[in-house]
Every structure is written in structure tokens, then in C-alpha cells.
């Protein structure tokens, strides 16, 4: 008996209606992502046993998958995503959509196209910063995508972080528009800060070496930055492939990076209302797909050098959003800005990553508590997280409705590691000026 | 609480909207909203003595209950979804009845318009009335006045005897079953035609069932508990269903036998309906669920199509309703489940989980409704859930075997 691959990722564009989907006998499932006119509108996970589906049958699948995102883009109300600041998501009910507009809707996708405006006339200069470490091949693929961006960013900077070899430098030399910067001290925050210092642009977009950007990525990020109160924009991170158990578990059981297909505005109200139990800044997005405004970075300081991959493990991005929100800026999640991310390939790598995530997350909570004195961060470490893992462990033990999370123990071990990390680095310098 | 009556409204939201005027003695309204003929939502509301539902309130209801369906259907319609008015394969409409000539007449009248509207040559459509163990000749006389309709008589009493007779008699490629207590919607036939065109690979189709009238407490109670409604979105059911650990044992989600259709050859190959279920008075239920389950387990696709719509006349009296809950929903359902437990060992864990879940829901309802009763809040009689549990237990423990013996005796007597 052949072992089926967990899933395949299918990108289906609806510009000319839905298309038929044939069955692939080598995989168990298909994650179908629906696009229209370069904008992702929804996704649907199908078992391969439910395939093939004709174009007419796929049309119904697509309609239900994209309904919320389409409604949200077309109507002023009725299709809003749950309020980010409400603890009780079920209770936050928005006003239904305006009736005449809904009834008059006969070709919503066409209406969407009409509504979309060009993003190209933003005057700001934009730089893309890619931080890398000993991943020459992945970097080359990432850069090949970046030079195809429409419009081209004003600068592309690769920050080589404490490399063991010259692979990254040699790789960058093949791309004439890309600048190479070396940051000898290890740590993603240091690399990001070095990238910011090396650039002169007003808006700095960050991505990682293990992602591939969508062609209109910069255009969408710039469009979202039009609103001057927005200091940070994040986007949708989709899985590049789901061909191993580890990638599949990361995307489905652990939730992946995706935050949905409707944009969400995180502002001072969100910060105030969630502060008592620890502002859930990790929901805002992922550092692999974000842009920051230089003026805001100057005001609140650079990335905290204790945090991030190569140091605490992760969460340098969410700590930055925390600081921005605390200073009264707005963070915007805009799903039209899409990158494809290569999830960790093996279970060993995944366990390692999940431990690092939890360690970094706990360290970031303590850093936020240290910097702002908000007790909610401690509440999260000592109440919410233990409670969460207790529940998860019970569910894992029962295994009735749930296939279990094999990285649970790795995550749990990350919690004390994060506390210990913070204790050891309490006195060290942080958040240097980037101007 | 007693003596309630709800007025039914069938409104197209694309037409000019105005206040809905209620008759003097009604205590509520049930509204079916359509958009260019396609049903998009149904909701019920108490009116607390008001004589009208203002246009604003009505529009609020439309917005609350229908907008997702509207957006989804209009997205789908821009794509390749076939519109209403598709040609039909040779279709047999089978009406199984027992001593309800008025119901049959009402149904045949309602079928006249839809069968005329669909682009089908008349020989591509047959209507078959199966008169099951009648106590008089009224149904035969009534059908004989309409020469285009075929009449057959099936002597052993039991709905599934009738359905199997229809299956033997049917000349169509597709057989659509209707109960004698429904009338079809104007778009009923074009609804199933569209679903057939969209899903040529599907073997079974079920449709939406809405109330024909809400004239008594019992009918309102039944509809308020969910009735036979299965939503306004089309669903394509296959071998597995993500996120449903009791699928496909929980066959009630597929629809109901009052409005269902099958590819004739598929059902014949599966051996027809199980006569020990839906066997008339002894086990008046489970036969439709059993067939849905077998169709799905044989690897076929079942499609629920909301445009394939009928209106059902619910039991008017509370005693009849309670008996229906006990015998059809309790006994019939659990006879079907216990049959699956023996015939389909692979599914046993899921079926047992389904039984537990069903029990949990019903015990929960007994507790909730009893508490509401004690607190003087609006409630449904807890006894209906309790009765269902009791009869469910009867079905689970030997009910199916008893019914098989009963049916075997019937076969001997009549054949």
C-alpha cells in the first residue's frame, strides 16, 4: 500500500469562472485557494475522495468559500470579521448588510473588479529587507520572486546574518538590483535592524528567505500604507506546499500563519480592551510578510535584539507591533498581500521550531511586561498558557475527535525555557535606535 | 400558549416591499423569502398581537436571514452553475399513499404547473400513484379521472412496500418520491433538473421541505424544533465529511423521504428499500435514512438541493405529533441504526458515537426544557424528548428484528 502525501495546494483563479478539479491519487487532500483578479478570497479543504468535481460543481464550492470575503469587500456591513478586541467572538454581532445593495447584487466578482483602484501612485519610497542565514538555495528562489515584483521596490537588501559560508553573498551577486549587507552578530532582530539602517526608504517591507512573494505584494502593502495612521501592515502567509506530515500538521493542527481573507484593523481600542489578559499581538500576522513605516520605527526604536530567531526564538515581530500599538499607532492585516511560505519539512524540524516559537513567545511577553509594566503579559504566561495546555493535553489524551498534536510537549518545554532566557538577558541592551 | 396560528408569507425580495398585513387572529408569521423565484431564507417570528409587520422589520429579517445565501448564490451564478430550466432525463414521479385521496388530489394539482413549465417532451415524464393497502376505492377513482397518471395498487401495508412497487413499475431513469401529505413548489421540477444537470454523477437527491400551514400548536412546535428544513445552500455529500465524526450514520442530515429522488438503476442494484423499515404502523420511519446511508456507503454521491422544494402538512394534533416523534424519530431512527450496526461492522464505532451523541442531545433537551418549564419560560414539552428516548431504546433493542418478523409474516400472507 502506498502512503499518500498529506495534501496538495491548488491555486484556482475565478477570473473566468470556476474550473474543474481532477483527482490526484498520490495525495489525501487538496487545499484549494480561490483567487480573483490577483486577490485571494477564500480556501476550501477537499478530500481527494470527493474529487473529481466539474466546473459547475466547483462553482458552488468556490461560492461558499469566498462568500464572506466577497461580501466584506462589497458591503459596508454584515460580513465583518469578528472584532479583534472582543473576548467573546460569538457575541460580537455586526449590523446586517444594506438590503438594496445585497438584492441588486448579481455579479459580485465583477463588482469587486470595478471597485479596485490602482495602488501605484503612492509617493513613498519602499525597501524590501530579506534576512537570511546559511540558506543559499532558498534565498536564490526568494530573490527570483522579488525581482519580478510589480512595481519594483526602490531597494532590495539582503542581510546575511552571522553566516558560516559565502553562499548568500555569491547568490546576491547574481542579482544586480539587490544589495548585500552583512550583520556578523547572530539574531534576526539584529539583522532586521541592520537592514533598516542600510536602507533609506520611507517604508520597509520584510520577508524571509523561505518565502516566495506574490507579484503584487509591494503594491498591496503600499496601498494599505496610504492611511497615515497605519504604522505596520501584515499580509496573508499561505503554505507553499503541504507534502510532508510536518507541513500538514503545522498548517492544520497548529493553524499555520493564515489569518483569514478579510482585512483587520488593530488599533488603540483593541490594545486597551485586551491589555488585561495580554494583547494577542501574535494574531496580527507574521514577520515573513510585514511592512513598517520608518517614522514609526524611529519613534519607538528598532527590534529588540534579545528576541527573534537566533536569539530567543521568535516574536521580535509581535513585540514590535505591541510597542507600536502601545504608542497609539495602527497595525493593519491585509490579506491581499500574499507570500507563500515553505513550512518545516520534517517532524524533527517542526518540533524544534514549535519549541523555539513558544520560548520566544514567552520571552517576548516578559520583555513587553518589563518595558510597559502591563500585567496582562504575566496573566498570559501564568494563567492562559497553562490553562490552554492543560485543555490540549486532556484532548490529546482522549483523542476522540482530535488527531492530537505531536508537538505539544515541545511547545510546553518552550515555556520555562523562555522564562529562563528572559532572566539571563534581563540586564542586556535592547531596542536600539535605527535612525 | 395554546391556540396559536402562524400566517405564512411567500415573498420575492426583488419585488417592491411593503408592510405585511396579518389576519386578525394570528399570533405569528412564517416568512419564506425568494430571490427571482429561488428560495433564499425562511424564518418564523411571534408578532405579539400586532396587526402588521412593518416594512422595516421585514427588511431587517431579510437582511438577517438571507444575505449570505444571496451573495453565495450570485457568486455561483456568475460561474458555471446551471440556471433553472434544464432539460430532464426520463423522470418517474412516484406518489405512495394510503387512504389520503384529498392529499393525493392536492399534490397532483400542484404538479400540473411545474410539469408543464419544464422543457421536457411529455413521454419523458410519468406520474405514478401507488395505492398502498387502501381501505376504499376513492384514490383509484380519483386517479382514473386523470388518464395521464398511472395507478397501481400494492396490497401489503407499509410505505416501503409501496416504494419498492414504484421502483418495479418505474420506467424513468430517475425516480422522485413524494409523500401524500406534501404539495410541490412551482420550481420543484426545475430545481431537481438543475441539480441533475450540475451533478450528473450523483445517485440521490434530496430537497427542501417547508411547512404548508402552521395552523395549530403542534404544527408550530414541529417547525420551531427545526421541522424538515435543511438550509438554503446546496450540499454535495460524498463518502467522507470533514469535521463530522458521526457521518454518514447521522443520515437525518441528508433530508427526508417526503421529497427525495434516486437514479433508478442504482437503487435497484442496491436491492430496493428495506421493507422492515418504514413498514407502516409498526415502524413508521427509518426507511429513507437507510436508503441514503446505503447509497453513500456504496460510494455514490447525494446532493441536497434547496430549489427542489415541497411544502409539507405537519401533524395537526399534538397526540399525532408526539406519536410521530416517538415512532418515526425515536423507534424508526434507532431501528435503522441497529440494522447498520449489524450490516456494516466497519462503521460501528461511528454509529455507537452517533447513538451517544443522540442520547446526549435528547437528555440535554429534557433537562433544558424541564428547567424552562419550572421557571415559567417558553418551552417545548419535555415529554416529547423523553418519549423519543424511550422509543429509541425500544428500536435499539430488538425493534428491527421484531419488524423483520412482522414483515416476513406479511409477505407470506400476500404473496
Interface residues (C-beta under 8 A of the other chain):
Chain A: X14 X17 X18 X45 X47 X49 X50 X54 X55 X56 X57 X58 X59 X60 X62 X63 X64 X66 X67 X68 X70 X71 X74 X78 X79 X96 X97 X98 X99 X102 X103 X105 X106 X107 X108 X109 X110 X400 X401
Chain B: X13 X14 X35 X59 X60 X62 X63 X64 X67 X68 X70 X71 X72 X73 X74 X75 X76 X77 X78 X79 X80 X81 X82 X197 X198 X199 X233 X234 X236 X238 X239 X240 X242 X245
